[in-house]
Amino acid sequence: MIRFSLICEHEHEFEAWFRSNDDFDTQKKRGFVDCPTCGSQKIEKALMAPAVSTSRKQEKMALAMGEAQKQALAQLKALAEKVRENADYVGRPTVRGVTLPDPERRELDRWLRG
């Protein structure tokens, strides 16, 4: 299976999987390939980065992502960082099922136990 980056006449970018290059051409000629956003059947292959085998997952992912996907990923990373900075850790660490004392929670634990 080959993943193609495609673009319609209205410049909507999307991806689709095909068995081969010939399979894409055949389906396009028969009118089976259309834009999921606007329904246009005037579809062309978009410029794609080659699938380079590297040891880093992020590099592989970056090669396959379009600009909109890169922006969405950057926004998610920024949101995750903001959550980490502003969140309070409320979990209690355990080792082999034994709860360890948490100095910041001891007073609350005493109060809750009554």
CYANA upper distance limits for C-alpha pairs under 8 A (distance plus 0.5 A):
  1 MET  CA     17 TRP  CA      6.81
  1 MET  CA     18 PHE  CA      6.01
  1 MET  CA     19 ARG  CA      4.98
  1 MET  CA     20 SER  CA      7.08
  2 ILE  CA     17 TRP  CA      5.96
  2 ILE  CA     18 PHE  CA      5.77
  2 ILE  CA     19 ARG  CA      6.51
  2 ILE  CA     20 SER  CA      6.72
  2 ILE  CA     21 ASN  CA      8.37
  3 ARG  CA     15 GLU  CA      7.15
  3 ARG  CA     16 ALA  CA      6.13
  3 ARG  CA     17 TRP  CA      4.88
  3 ARG  CA     18 PHE  CA      6.95
  4 PHE  CA     15 GLU  CA      6.08
  4 PHE  CA     16 ALA  CA      5.98
  4 PHE  CA     17 TRP  CA      6.69
  4 PHE  CA     18 PHE  CA      8.03
  4 PHE  CA     45 LYS  CA      7.29
  4 PHE  CA     46 ALA  CA      8.28
  4 PHE  CA     48 MET  CA      8.10
  5 SER  CA     13 GLU  CA      7.65
  5 SER  CA     14 PHE  CA      6.46
  5 SER  CA     15 GLU  CA      5.06
  5 SER  CA     16 ALA  CA      7.28
  5 SER  CA     45 LYS  CA      6.48
  5 SER  CA     46 ALA  CA      5.78
  5 SER  CA     47 LEU  CA      7.67
  5 SER  CA     48 MET  CA      6.79
  6 LEU  CA     13 GLU  CA      6.25
  6 LEU  CA     14 PHE  CA      5.84
  6 LEU  CA     15 GLU  CA      6.13
  6 LEU  CA     16 ALA  CA      7.81
  6 LEU  CA     43 ILE  CA      7.15
  6 LEU  CA     44 GLU  CA      6.23
  6 LEU  CA     45 LYS  CA      4.97
  6 LEU  CA     46 ALA  CA      5.37
  7 ILE  CA     11 GLU  CA      6.09
  7 ILE  CA     12 HIS  CA      5.94
  7 ILE  CA     13 GLU  CA      5.00
  7 ILE  CA     14 PHE  CA      6.83
  7 ILE  CA     35 CYS  CA      8.26
  7 ILE  CA     43 ILE  CA      6.21
  7 ILE  CA     44 GLU  CA      6.01
  7 ILE  CA     45 LYS  CA      6.70
  7 ILE  CA     46 ALA  CA      6.18
  8 CYS  CA     12 HIS  CA      5.97
  8 CYS  CA     13 GLU  CA      7.36
  8 CYS  CA     34 ASP  CA      8.43
  8 CYS  CA     35 CYS  CA      6.68
  8 CYS  CA     40 SER  CA      7.01
  8 CYS  CA     41 GLN  CA      7.79
  8 CYS  CA     42 LYS  CA      6.16
  8 CYS  CA     43 ILE  CA      4.95
  8 CYS  CA     44 GLU  CA      6.83
  9 GLU  CA     40 SER  CA      7.68
  9 GLU  CA     42 LYS  CA      6.21
  9 GLU  CA     43 ILE  CA      7.04
 12 HIS  CA     35 CYS  CA      7.83
 12 HIS  CA     37 THR  CA      7.50
 13 GLU  CA     46 ALA  CA      8.37
 13 GLU  CA     66 GLY  CA      8.35
 14 PHE  CA     35 CYS  CA      8.05
 14 PHE  CA     36 PRO  CA      8.27
 18 PHE  CA     23 ASP  CA      6.65
 18 PHE  CA     24 PHE  CA      6.42
 19 ARG  CA     23 ASP  CA      6.42
 19 ARG  CA     24 PHE  CA      8.22
 20 SER  CA     24 PHE  CA      7.05
 21 ASN  CA     25 ASP  CA      6.91
 22 ASP  CA     26 THR  CA      6.58
 23 ASP  CA     27 GLN  CA      6.61
 24 PHE  CA     28 LYS  CA      6.51
 25 ASP  CA     29 LYS  CA      6.68
 26 THR  CA     30 ARG  CA      6.78
 27 GLN  CA     31 GLY  CA      6.71
 27 GLN  CA     32 PHE  CA      5.58
 27 GLN  CA     33 VAL  CA      6.63
 28 LYS  CA     32 PHE  CA      6.28
 28 LYS  CA     33 VAL  CA      5.69
 28 LYS  CA     41 GLN  CA      8.27
 28 LYS  CA     43 ILE  CA      8.18
 31 GLY  CA     41 GLN  CA      7.04
 33 VAL  CA     41 GLN  CA      6.67
 33 VAL  CA     43 ILE  CA      7.82
 34 ASP  CA     39 GLY  CA      5.84
 34 ASP  CA     40 SER  CA      5.90
 34 ASP  CA     41 GLN  CA      4.91
 34 ASP  CA     42 LYS  CA      7.81
 34 ASP  CA     43 ILE  CA      7.29
 35 CYS  CA     39 GLY  CA      5.11
 35 CYS  CA     40 SER  CA      5.73
 35 CYS  CA     41 GLN  CA      6.97
 35 CYS  CA     43 ILE  CA      7.78
 48 MET  CA     64 ALA  CA      8.11
 49 ALA  CA     63 LEU  CA      6.24
 49 ALA  CA     64 ALA  CA      7.22
 50 PRO  CA     63 LEU  CA      7.82
 51 ALA  CA     60 LYS  CA      7.72
 51 ALA  CA     63 LEU  CA      7.50
 51 ALA  CA     64 ALA  CA      7.95
 52 VAL  CA     60 LYS  CA      7.42
 52 VAL  CA     63 LEU  CA      8.47
 53 SER  CA     60 LYS  CA      7.63
 54 THR  CA     59 GLU  CA      7.61
 54 THR  CA     60 LYS  CA      7.25
 56 ARG  CA     60 LYS  CA      7.21
 57 LYS  CA     61 MET  CA      6.67
 58 GLN  CA     62 ALA  CA      6.50
 59 GLU  CA     63 LEU  CA      6.84
 60 LYS  CA     64 ALA  CA      7.19
 61 MET  CA     65 MET  CA      6.79
 62 ALA  CA     70 LYS  CA      7.95
 65 MET  CA     69 GLN  CA      6.18
 65 MET  CA     70 LYS  CA      6.69
 66 GLY  CA     70 LYS  CA      6.77
 67 GLU  CA     71 GLN  CA      6.76
 68 ALA  CA     72 ALA  CA      6.71
 69 GLN  CA     73 LEU  CA      6.60
 70 LYS  CA     74 ALA  CA      6.67
 71 GLN  CA     75 GLN  CA      6.70
 72 ALA  CA     76 LEU  CA      6.72
 73 LEU  CA     77 LYS  CA      6.68
 74 ALA  CA     78 ALA  CA      6.69
 75 GLN  CA     79 LEU  CA      6.63
 76 LEU  CA     80 ALA  CA      6.61
 77 LYS  CA     81 GLU  CA      6.71
 78 ALA  CA     82 LYS  CA      6.70
 79 LEU  CA     83 VAL  CA      6.68
 80 ALA  CA     84 ARG  CA      6.71
 81 GLU  CA     85 GLU  CA      6.69
 82 LYS  CA     86 ASN  CA      6.68
 83 VAL  CA     87 ALA  CA      6.10
 92 ARG  CA     99 THR  CA      7.35
 92 ARG  CA    100 LEU  CA      7.60
 92 ARG  CA    101 PRO  CA      8.42
 92 ARG  CA    102 ASP  CA      7.32
 93 PRO  CA     99 THR  CA      6.72
 93 PRO  CA    100 LEU  CA      6.39
 93 PRO  CA    102 ASP  CA      8.36
 94 THR  CA     98 VAL  CA      5.81
 94 THR  CA     99 THR  CA      4.97
 94 THR  CA    100 LEU  CA      6.09
 95 VAL  CA     99 THR  CA      7.23
 95 VAL  CA    100 LEU  CA      7.77
101 PRO  CA    106 ARG  CA      7.77
102 ASP  CA    106 ARG  CA      6.71
105 ARG  CA    109 ASP  CA      6.54
106 ARG  CA    110 ARG  CA      6.72
107 GLU  CA    111 TRP  CA      6.73
108 LEU  CA    112 LEU  CA      6.58
109 ASP  CA    113 ARG  CA      6.66
110 ARG  CA    114 GLY  CA      6.88
